[in-house]
Amino acid sequence: MWNSFQTNAYSGMIAETVAVPGHDGKLVNAYYSRPLGLEKYPGIVLIPHMPGWDEFMREAARRYTEHGFAVLCPDIYQDFGAGTPSEIAGKARAAGGVSDASVMGDAAGCLNFLKSQSRSNGRVGVTGMCSGGRHAFLAACTVPGFDAAVDCWGGGVVASEKDLSPARPKAPIDFTEDLACPLLGIFGNEDFSPTASDVDILEERLKKAGKRYEFYRYEGAGHGIWYYDKPMYRQEQAMDSWNKALAFFRRELE
């Protein structure tokens, strides 16, 4: 997928902040990137990770758009105010985290927005990294209408009773039987959340439920292997898994 474009092909995109209907009927800010041109294109809801609605998420949105997807990345932390991404993420942590209910409301609003656009091909996927990967899995199970999902090292999908909270009242794995679309998972075997054992448990549950999925588990990699601004970045594993995510979404959504 990387560098697979034709050098004589038109390339263009637009990216901006828009407001979309989200949880509890509120308007939620979202970073919206989409291709320019006349053809129809699929959509992706990109759910932010716990570092916040940050620059990396915007760059990830544009990378997907460079490969032909309209992407909507909502500010799921908007209820905690405005400030730098790290400031708002800190406020969210101090408050016990953003609630699953509000994130699912935002995901549903973004899904409906993308499908309603005149140049949508009618198909939308969902993805996220870290806590966003957890939310992407949860959305694929509980928000009707998604056509594909990519969970990038989503910690907390497998959770014990002690890990639950008012914001996270149920473990996402308990919704596995309701997964309504194909799932791709990207994990590092040295990750602390999810651990390799957590991924084993999720895989067994998916098999038992007869769900369509594919997991890629990388040696020499831990958490956050795409984050090139952090020591956890793993160039080889990152590029291989980016290509797998792009190919998966292209196959399932185009």
Contacts in CASP RR format, 6 or more apart in sequence:
PFRMAT RR
TARGET T0000
AUTHOR 0000-0000-0000
METHOD contacts of the structure
MODEL  1
MWNSFQTNAYSGMIAETVAVPGHDGKLVNAYYSRPLGLEKYPGIVLIPHM
PGWDEFMREAARRYTEHGFAVLCPDIYQDFGAGTPSEIAGKARAAGGVSD
ASVMGDAAGCLNFLKSQSRSNGRVGVTGMCSGGRHAFLAACTVPGFDAAV
DCWGGGVVASEKDLSPARPKAPIDFTEDLACPLLGIFGNEDFSPTASDVD
ILEERLKKAGKRYEFYRYEGAGHGIWYYDKPMYRQEQAMDSWNKALAFFR
RELE
1 67 0 8 1.000
1 242 0 8 1.000
1 243 0 8 1.000
1 246 0 8 1.000
1 247 0 8 1.000
1 250 0 8 1.000
2 239 0 8 1.000
2 242 0 8 1.000
2 243 0 8 1.000
5 11 0 8 1.000
10 37 0 8 1.000
11 66 0 8 1.000
12 35 0 8 1.000
12 36 0 8 1.000
12 37 0 8 1.000
13 33 0 8 1.000
13 34 0 8 1.000
13 35 0 8 1.000
13 36 0 8 1.000
13 62 0 8 1.000
13 65 0 8 1.000
13 66 0 8 1.000
14 33 0 8 1.000
14 34 0 8 1.000
14 36 0 8 1.000
15 31 0 8 1.000
15 32 0 8 1.000
15 33 0 8 1.000
15 34 0 8 1.000
15 58 0 8 1.000
15 61 0 8 1.000
15 62 0 8 1.000
15 65 0 8 1.000
16 31 0 8 1.000
16 32 0 8 1.000
17 29 0 8 1.000
17 30 0 8 1.000
17 31 0 8 1.000
17 32 0 8 1.000
18 29 0 8 1.000
18 30 0 8 1.000
18 32 0 8 1.000
19 27 0 8 1.000
19 28 0 8 1.000
19 29 0 8 1.000
19 30 0 8 1.000
20 27 0 8 1.000
20 28 0 8 1.000
20 30 0 8 1.000
20 72 0 8 1.000
20 74 0 8 1.000
20 109 0 8 1.000
20 110 0 8 1.000
20 113 0 8 1.000
21 27 0 8 1.000
21 28 0 8 1.000
21 109 0 8 1.000
21 112 0 8 1.000
21 113 0 8 1.000
22 28 0 8 1.000
22 74 0 8 1.000
22 105 0 8 1.000
22 106 0 8 1.000
22 108 0 8 1.000
22 109 0 8 1.000
22 110 0 8 1.000
23 101 0 8 1.000
23 102 0 8 1.000
23 103 0 8 1.000
23 104 0 8 1.000
23 105 0 8 1.000
23 106 0 8 1.000
24 102 0 8 1.000
24 105 0 8 1.000
26 78 0 8 1.000
28 74 0 8 1.000
28 75 0 8 1.000
28 76 0 8 1.000
28 78 0 8 1.000
28 106 0 8 1.000
28 109 0 8 1.000
29 74 0 8 1.000
29 75 0 8 1.000
29 78 0 8 1.000
30 72 0 8 1.000
30 73 0 8 1.000
30 74 0 8 1.000
30 75 0 8 1.000
30 110 0 8 1.000
30 113 0 8 1.000
31 53 0 8 1.000
31 57 0 8 1.000
31 58 0 8 1.000
31 61 0 8 1.000
31 71 0 8 1.000
31 72 0 8 1.000
31 73 0 8 1.000
31 75 0 8 1.000
32 70 0 8 1.000
32 71 0 8 1.000
32 72 0 8 1.000
32 73 0 8 1.000
33 58 0 8 1.000
33 61 0 8 1.000
33 62 0 8 1.000
33 64 0 8 1.000
33 65 0 8 1.000
33 70 0 8 1.000
33 71 0 8 1.000
34 41 0 8 1.000
34 65 0 8 1.000
34 69 0 8 1.000
34 70 0 8 1.000
34 71 0 8 1.000
34 117 0 8 1.000
34 119 0 8 1.000
35 41 0 8 1.000
35 65 0 8 1.000
35 68 0 8 1.000
35 69 0 8 1.000
35 70 0 8 1.000
39 119 0 8 1.000
40 119 0 8 1.000
40 120 0 8 1.000
40 121 0 8 1.000
40 122 0 8 1.000
41 68 0 8 1.000
41 69 0 8 1.000
41 70 0 8 1.000
41 119 0 8 1.000
41 120 0 8 1.000
41 121 0 8 1.000
42 68 0 8 1.000
42 69 0 8 1.000
42 70 0 8 1.000
42 120 0 8 1.000
42 121 0 8 1.000
42 122 0 8 1.000
42 123 0 8 1.000
42 124 0 8 1.000
42 125 0 8 1.000
42 147 0 8 1.000
42 249 0 8 1.000
42 253 0 8 1.000
42 254 0 8 1.000
43 69 0 8 1.000
43 70 0 8 1.000
43 71 0 8 1.000
43 72 0 8 1.000
43 114 0 8 1.000
43 120 0 8 1.000
43 123 0 8 1.000
43 124 0 8 1.000
43 125 0 8 1.000
43 253 0 8 1.000
44 64 0 8 1.000
44 69 0 8 1.000
44 70 0 8 1.000
44 71 0 8 1.000
44 72 0 8 1.000
44 114 0 8 1.000
44 124 0 8 1.000
44 125 0 8 1.000
44 126 0 8 1.000
44 127 0 8 1.000
44 249 0 8 1.000
44 253 0 8 1.000
45 71 0 8 1.000
45 72 0 8 1.000
45 73 0 8 1.000
45 74 0 8 1.000
45 107 0 8 1.000
45 110 0 8 1.000
45 111 0 8 1.000
45 114 0 8 1.000
45 124 0 8 1.000
45 125 0 8 1.000
45 126 0 8 1.000
45 127 0 8 1.000
45 139 0 8 1.000
45 146 0 8 1.000
46 57 0 8 1.000
46 60 0 8 1.000
46 61 0 8 1.000
46 64 0 8 1.000
46 71 0 8 1.000
46 72 0 8 1.000
46 73 0 8 1.000
46 127 0 8 1.000
46 128 0 8 1.000
47 73 0 8 1.000
47 74 0 8 1.000
47 76 0 8 1.000
47 103 0 8 1.000
47 107 0 8 1.000
47 126 0 8 1.000
47 127 0 8 1.000
47 128 0 8 1.000
47 132 0 8 1.000
47 133 0 8 1.000
47 135 0 8 1.000
47 136 0 8 1.000
47 139 0 8 1.000
48 54 0 8 1.000
48 57 0 8 1.000
48 73 0 8 1.000
48 74 0 8 1.000
48 75 0 8 1.000
48 76 0 8 1.000
48 77 0 8 1.000
48 128 0 8 1.000
48 132 0 8 1.000
49 57 0 8 1.000
49 128 0 8 1.000
49 129 0 8 1.000
49 130 0 8 1.000
49 131 0 8 1.000
49 132 0 8 1.000
49 133 0 8 1.000
50 89 0 8 1.000
50 92 0 8 1.000
50 93 0 8 1.000
50 130 0 8 1.000
50 131 0 8 1.000
50 132 0 8 1.000
51 85 0 8 1.000
51 86 0 8 1.000
51 89 0 8 1.000
51 130 0 8 1.000
52 77 0 8 1.000
52 85 0 8 1.000
52 86 0 8 1.000
52 88 0 8 1.000
52 89 0 8 1.000
52 92 0 8 1.000
53 73 0 8 1.000
53 74 0 8 1.000
53 75 0 8 1.000
53 76 0 8 1.000
53 77 0 8 1.000
53 85 0 8 1.000
53 88 0 8 1.000
54 85 0 8 1.000
54 86 0 8 1.000
55 85 0 8 1.000
56 227 0 8 1.000
56 229 0 8 1.000
57 73 0 8 1.000
58 73 0 8 1.000
60 73 0 8 1.000
60 129 0 8 1.000
60 226 0 8 1.000
61 71 0 8 1.000
61 72 0 8 1.000
61 73 0 8 1.000
62 71 0 8 1.000
63 242 0 8 1.000
64 71 0 8 1.000
64 246 0 8 1.000
64 249 0 8 1.000
65 71 0 8 1.000
67 246 0 8 1.000
67 250 0 8 1.000
69 249 0 8 1.000
69 253 0 8 1.000
70 114 0 8 1.000
70 117 0 8 1.000
70 119 0 8 1.000
70 120 0 8 1.000
72 110 0 8 1.000
72 113 0 8 1.000
72 114 0 8 1.000
74 106 0 8 1.000
74 107 0 8 1.000
74 110 0 8 1.000
76 98 0 8 1.000
76 102 0 8 1.000
76 103 0 8 1.000
76 106 0 8 1.000
76 135 0 8 1.000
77 88 0 8 1.000
77 89 0 8 1.000
77 91 0 8 1.000
77 92 0 8 1.000
77 98 0 8 1.000
79 98 0 8 1.000
79 102 0 8 1.000
80 88 0 8 1.000
80 91 0 8 1.000
80 92 0 8 1.000
80 95 0 8 1.000
80 98 0 8 1.000
81 88 0 8 1.000
81 91 0 8 1.000
82 88 0 8 1.000
92 98 0 8 1.000
96 165 0 8 1.000
96 167 0 8 1.000
97 165 0 8 1.000
97 167 0 8 1.000
97 168 0 8 1.000
98 167 0 8 1.000
99 166 0 8 1.000
99 167 0 8 1.000
99 168 0 8 1.000
100 135 0 8 1.000
100 138 0 8 1.000
100 167 0 8 1.000
100 168 0 8 1.000
100 169 0 8 1.000
100 170 0 8 1.000
103 135 0 8 1.000
103 138 0 8 1.000
103 139 0 8 1.000
104 135 0 8 1.000
104 138 0 8 1.000
104 139 0 8 1.000
104 142 0 8 1.000
104 143 0 8 1.000
105 143 0 8 1.000
107 126 0 8 1.000
107 135 0 8 1.000
107 139 0 8 1.000
107 143 0 8 1.000
108 139 0 8 1.000
108 143 0 8 1.000
111 124 0 8 1.000
111 126 0 8 1.000
111 143 0 8 1.000
111 145 0 8 1.000
111 146 0 8 1.000
114 120 0 8 1.000
114 124 0 8 1.000
115 122 0 8 1.000
115 124 0 8 1.000
121 253 0 8 1.000
121 254 0 8 1.000
123 147 0 8 1.000
123 148 0 8 1.000
123 252 0 8 1.000
123 253 0 8 1.000
123 254 0 8 1.000
124 145 0 8 1.000
124 146 0 8 1.000
124 147 0 8 1.000
124 253 0 8 1.000
125 146 0 8 1.000
125 147 0 8 1.000
125 148 0 8 1.000
125 149 0 8 1.000
125 150 0 8 1.000
125 181 0 8 1.000
125 249 0 8 1.000
125 252 0 8 1.000
125 253 0 8 1.000
126 136 0 8 1.000
126 139 0 8 1.000
126 140 0 8 1.000
126 143 0 8 1.000
126 146 0 8 1.000
126 148 0 8 1.000
126 149 0 8 1.000
126 150 0 8 1.000
127 133 0 8 1.000
127 136 0 8 1.000
127 149 0 8 1.000
127 150 0 8 1.000
127 151 0 8 1.000
127 152 0 8 1.000
127 245 0 8 1.000
127 249 0 8 1.000
128 135 0 8 1.000
128 136 0 8 1.000
128 150 0 8 1.000
128 151 0 8 1.000
128 152 0 8 1.000
128 154 0 8 1.000
129 152 0 8 1.000
129 153 0 8 1.000
129 154 0 8 1.000
129 224 0 8 1.000
129 226 0 8 1.000
130 152 0 8 1.000
130 153 0 8 1.000
130 154 0 8 1.000
130 155 0 8 1.000
130 223 0 8 1.000
130 224 0 8 1.000
131 154 0 8 1.000
131 155 0 8 1.000
131 156 0 8 1.000
132 152 0 8 1.000
132 154 0 8 1.000
133 151 0 8 1.000
133 152 0 8 1.000
133 153 0 8 1.000
133 154 0 8 1.000
133 155 0 8 1.000
133 157 0 8 1.000
134 151 0 8 1.000
134 154 0 8 1.000
134 155 0 8 1.000
134 156 0 8 1.000
134 157 0 8 1.000
134 172 0 8 1.000
136 149 0 8 1.000
136 150 0 8 1.000
136 151 0 8 1.000
136 152 0 8 1.000
136 154 0 8 1.000
137 149 0 8 1.000
137 151 0 8 1.000
137 154 0 8 1.000
137 157 0 8 1.000
137 172 0 8 1.000
137 179 0 8 1.000
137 183 0 8 1.000
138 157 0 8 1.000
138 172 0 8 1.000
138 175 0 8 1.000
139 146 0 8 1.000
139 149 0 8 1.000
140 146 0 8 1.000
140 149 0 8 1.000
140 179 0 8 1.000
140 180 0 8 1.000
140 181 0 8 1.000
140 183 0 8 1.000
141 172 0 8 1.000
141 175 0 8 1.000
141 176 0 8 1.000
141 178 0 8 1.000
141 179 0 8 1.000
141 180 0 8 1.000
142 175 0 8 1.000
142 178 0 8 1.000
144 180 0 8 1.000
145 180 0 8 1.000
145 181 0 8 1.000
146 180 0 8 1.000
146 181 0 8 1.000
147 181 0 8 1.000
147 252 0 8 1.000
147 253 0 8 1.000
148 181 0 8 1.000
148 182 0 8 1.000
148 183 0 8 1.000
148 184 0 8 1.000
148 248 0 8 1.000
148 249 0 8 1.000
148 252 0 8 1.000
148 253 0 8 1.000
149 179 0 8 1.000
149 181 0 8 1.000
149 182 0 8 1.000
149 183 0 8 1.000
149 184 0 8 1.000
150 183 0 8 1.000
150 184 0 8 1.000
150 185 0 8 1.000
150 186 0 8 1.000
150 245 0 8 1.000
150 248 0 8 1.000
150 249 0 8 1.000
151 157 0 8 1.000
151 183 0 8 1.000
151 184 0 8 1.000
151 185 0 8 1.000
151 186 0 8 1.000
152 185 0 8 1.000
152 186 0 8 1.000
152 224 0 8 1.000
152 226 0 8 1.000
152 241 0 8 1.000
152 245 0 8 1.000
153 186 0 8 1.000
153 187 0 8 1.000
153 188 0 8 1.000
153 191 0 8 1.000
153 194 0 8 1.000
153 222 0 8 1.000
153 223 0 8 1.000
153 224 0 8 1.000
153 225 0 8 1.000
154 193 0 8 1.000
154 194 0 8 1.000
155 193 0 8 1.000
155 194 0 8 1.000
155 198 0 8 1.000
156 163 0 8 1.000
156 171 0 8 1.000
156 172 0 8 1.000
156 193 0 8 1.000
156 194 0 8 1.000
156 198 0 8 1.000
157 171 0 8 1.000
157 172 0 8 1.000
157 173 0 8 1.000
157 194 0 8 1.000
157 198 0 8 1.000
157 202 0 8 1.000
158 171 0 8 1.000
158 173 0 8 1.000
158 194 0 8 1.000
158 198 0 8 1.000
158 201 0 8 1.000
158 202 0 8 1.000
159 168 0 8 1.000
159 171 0 8 1.000
159 172 0 8 1.000
159 173 0 8 1.000
160 171 0 8 1.000
163 171 0 8 1.000
164 170 0 8 1.000
164 171 0 8 1.000
173 201 0 8 1.000
173 202 0 8 1.000
173 205 0 8 1.000
176 202 0 8 1.000
176 205 0 8 1.000
176 206 0 8 1.000
176 209 0 8 1.000
176 211 0 8 1.000
177 209 0 8 1.000
179 206 0 8 1.000
179 209 0 8 1.000
179 211 0 8 1.000
181 252 0 8 1.000
182 212 0 8 1.000
182 213 0 8 1.000
182 214 0 8 1.000
182 248 0 8 1.000
182 252 0 8 1.000
183 206 0 8 1.000
183 211 0 8 1.000
183 212 0 8 1.000
183 213 0 8 1.000
183 214 0 8 1.000
184 213 0 8 1.000
184 214 0 8 1.000
184 215 0 8 1.000
184 216 0 8 1.000
184 244 0 8 1.000
184 245 0 8 1.000
184 248 0 8 1.000
185 213 0 8 1.000
185 214 0 8 1.000
185 215 0 8 1.000
185 216 0 8 1.000
186 215 0 8 1.000
186 216 0 8 1.000
186 218 0 8 1.000
186 225 0 8 1.000
186 241 0 8 1.000
186 244 0 8 1.000
186 245 0 8 1.000
187 194 0 8 1.000
187 196 0 8 1.000
187 199 0 8 1.000
187 215 0 8 1.000
187 216 0 8 1.000
187 217 0 8 1.000
187 218 0 8 1.000
188 196 0 8 1.000
188 217 0 8 1.000
188 218 0 8 1.000
188 219 0 8 1.000
188 220 0 8 1.000
188 221 0 8 1.000
188 222 0 8 1.000
188 223 0 8 1.000
188 225 0 8 1.000
188 237 0 8 1.000
189 196 0 8 1.000
189 217 0 8 1.000
189 218 0 8 1.000
189 219 0 8 1.000
189 220 0 8 1.000
189 221 0 8 1.000
189 222 0 8 1.000
190 220 0 8 1.000
190 221 0 8 1.000
190 222 0 8 1.000
191 221 0 8 1.000
191 222 0 8 1.000
191 223 0 8 1.000
191 224 0 8 1.000
192 222 0 8 1.000
192 223 0 8 1.000
193 223 0 8 1.000
194 202 0 8 1.000
196 217 0 8 1.000
199 215 0 8 1.000
199 217 0 8 1.000
203 213 0 8 1.000
203 215 0 8 1.000
206 213 0 8 1.000
214 248 0 8 1.000
216 240 0 8 1.000
216 241 0 8 1.000
216 244 0 8 1.000
218 225 0 8 1.000
218 234 0 8 1.000
218 237 0 8 1.000
218 240 0 8 1.000
218 241 0 8 1.000
220 234 0 8 1.000
220 237 0 8 1.000
221 234 0 8 1.000
221 237 0 8 1.000
222 232 0 8 1.000
222 234 0 8 1.000
223 232 0 8 1.000
224 230 0 8 1.000
224 232 0 8 1.000
224 233 0 8 1.000
225 232 0 8 1.000
225 233 0 8 1.000
225 234 0 8 1.000
225 237 0 8 1.000
225 238 0 8 1.000
225 241 0 8 1.000
226 233 0 8 1.000
226 238 0 8 1.000
226 241 0 8 1.000
226 242 0 8 1.000
227 233 0 8 1.000
228 235 0 8 1.000
228 238 0 8 1.000
END
